[in-house]
Amino acid sequence: MRHGSRPARPHRKGPQGPNEARPRKEGKRGPKRLFEYGELRLLILAMIAQSPRHGYEIIKAIEERFNGAYCPSPGVIYPSLSWLEEIGYIRVEPDENARKLSRITAEGEAFIEANRAAADELLTRTMPPSHRANAPEEIVAAMDDIKLALRQRLAACNNDASVIEALAETLRQTAHKIASGAK
């Protein structure tokens, strides 16, 4: 049973390769995104290893884990479930209400055990302190205002080099003021 209608395609074993999950990469300001490639699949598999789950329950559990600051879309979760089923790490069966329930297989359990440290880290991961979801609402709103103003100004300037340089300099000065604590 497949969750999606996408045709099967060749794939490697495991979220990254035959026997391992890819280590988390950090950028100069910390992680670039909440989940690196393959990590969300490993988290889903680890959650299913804890108890059989429906796709919707996985979405809601992840959203709850991150206090609503991150909620994976069905367009991410269901293809991941299909992939885990195709590779043999889960099996999907109808429950008593004919809803699709995902259960881990022996092969999936073995993969989790081989990647126990990564799975445990994912099961306990929280939103990074630098993530905008941890900022006060006033700051997030102001950041959104700046992005909107920049988009509007850039759309209206027709790539005028002098406007672009002036905007970049204003942003650099503002960033410097913020970083240095100047008022």
SULKALIN-V185672 format. One record per pair of residues at least 12 apart in sequence whose ideal C-beta (glycine too) atoms are under 10 Angstrom apart, sorted by the first residue. I is the first residue (numbers start at 0). J is the second residue. Records with the same first field share a line. If there is no record, write none. Layout:
I = J / J
//
This chain:
0 = 81 / 84 / 90 / 91 / 92 / 93 / 99
1 = 77 / 78 / 80 / 81 / 82 / 84 / 85 / 91 / 99
2 = 54 / 73 / 76 / 77 / 78 / 79 / 80 / 81 / 82 / 83 / 84 / 91 / 99 / 101
3 = 73 / 74 / 77 / 78 / 79 / 80 / 81 / 82
4 = 81
5 = 77 / 78 / 81 / 82 / 85
7 = 81 / 82 / 85
8 = 82 / 85
10 = 82 / 85 / 86
11 = 86
12 = 86 / 87 / 88 / 106 / 110
13 = 37 / 40 / 41 / 44 / 86 / 88 / 110 / 113 / 114
14 = 36 / 37 / 38 / 39 / 40 / 41 / 42 / 43 / 44 / 79 / 82 / 83 / 86 / 88 / 110 / 114 / 117
15 = 35 / 36 / 37 / 38 / 40 / 41 / 114 / 117
16 = 37
17 = 110 / 113
18 = 109 / 110 / 113 / 114
19 = 37 / 110 / 113 / 114 / 117
20 = 35 / 36 / 37 / 38 / 40 / 41 / 44 / 110 / 111 / 113 / 114 / 116 / 117 / 118 / 120 / 121
21 = 35 / 36 / 37 / 38 / 41 / 117
22 = 35 / 117
23 = 35 / 38 / 117 / 120 / 121 / 124
24 = 36
25 = 127
28 = 127 / 129
29 = 127 / 128 / 129 / 130
30 = 124 / 127 / 129 / 130
32 = 69 / 127 / 130
33 = 61 / 65 / 68 / 69 / 71 / 124 / 125 / 126 / 127 / 130 / 132
34 = 61 / 69 / 71 / 75 / 121 / 124
37 = 79 / 117
38 = 117 / 118 / 120 / 121 / 124
39 = 57 / 61 / 71 / 75 / 76 / 79 / 121
40 = 75 / 76 / 78 / 79 / 80 / 82 / 83 / 86 / 88 / 121
41 = 79 / 83 / 88 / 110 / 111 / 114 / 117 / 118 / 120 / 121 / 122
42 = 57 / 60 / 61 / 64 / 71 / 79 / 117 / 118 / 120 / 121 / 122 / 124
43 = 57 / 58 / 60 / 61 / 71 / 75 / 76 / 79 / 80 / 82 / 83 / 88 / 89 / 101 / 121
44 = 79 / 80 / 83 / 86 / 88 / 89 / 101 / 103 / 107 / 108 / 110 / 111 / 114 / 118 / 121
45 = 103 / 107 / 110 / 111 / 114 / 115 / 117 / 118 / 119 / 120 / 121 / 122
46 = 60 / 61 / 64 / 101 / 103 / 118 / 121 / 122
47 = 80 / 83 / 88 / 89 / 100 / 101 / 102 / 103 / 104 / 107 / 111
48 = 88 / 89 / 102 / 103 / 107 / 108 / 110 / 111 / 112 / 118 / 122
49 = 103 / 111 / 122
50 = 102 / 103
51 = 89 / 90 / 91 / 92 / 94 / 100 / 101 / 102 / 103
52 = 80 / 89 / 99 / 100 / 101 / 102 / 103
53 = 80 / 91 / 94 / 96 / 98 / 99 / 100 / 101
54 = 71 / 73 / 76 / 77 / 79 / 80 / 81 / 91 / 98 / 99 / 100 / 101
55 = 73 / 76 / 77 / 98 / 99
56 = 98 / 100 / 101
57 = 71 / 73 / 76 / 77 / 79 / 80 / 101
58 = 70 / 71 / 72 / 73 / 75 / 76 / 77
59 = 71
61 = 75 / 76
64 = 121 / 122 / 123 / 124 / 125 / 126
65 = 124 / 125 / 126 / 130 / 132
66 = 125 / 126 / 132 / 133
67 = 132
68 = 125 / 126 / 130 / 131 / 132 / 133
69 = 126 / 130 / 132
77 = 99
80 = 99 / 101
83 = 101 / 103 / 104 / 107 / 110
84 = 99 / 101 / 104 / 107
86 = 104 / 106 / 107 / 110
87 = 104 / 105 / 106 / 107 / 110
88 = 101 / 103 / 104 / 105 / 106 / 107 / 108 / 109 / 110 / 111
89 = 101 / 102 / 103 / 104 / 106 / 107
90 = 102 / 103 / 104 / 107
131 = 143
145 = 170 / 173
148 = 166
149 = 166 / 169 / 170
152 = 165 / 166
153 = 166
//
